[in-house]
Amino acid sequence: MKEAGAQAILVCALVFLILIMPIDVIEVRDESGARIFCGSGDTRYISRNSIYGVTVSEVWAIHSGVITIVSVSSTPIVLDYYGIESYRINADGTATGTPKDLHYNEVRMKATPRGEQKLEVGRWTLEISRNFEEGSVLIIRVKKAC
């Protein structure tokens, strides 16, 4: 009985700590500094590569104020362009691999007409190419939030 009570107290203490500790979130602002979005969840950036004209999907991890590209999916030539030496070829002919050392304190993204750019954070999607004028710059950072 005492053991169950101790476990319950430990679980409550851990839940309390998780709730009060700040978490990393993605914040998107425009060049004027106006906040467009702030949230957390699985993060993915999708665009059309300007050189090869094919879709590229990047999976991002956020931790300790840094954005890290942890996976890239596209054609093999685009993965070569990223410098990814080892990747797997998927059944549909695309390739998926892990880049080396792609860590950013912030990402500045310019809206392009053929970029077909989207940033997905959790259940939220920001369609950059559709919602911002060509040449608009978005600033993406990781910040602490409760």
PyMOL commands that set and color helices and strands:
alter all, ss='L'
color gray80, all
select helices_A, chain A and resi 2-20+76-81+128-131
alter helices_A, ss='H'
color red, helices_A
select strands_A, chain A and resi 23-30+35-39+43-48+55-63+66-74+87-89+95-97+103-104+106-110+118-121+124-127+137-145
alter strands_A, ss='S'
color yellow, strands_A
deselect
rebuild
show_as cartoon
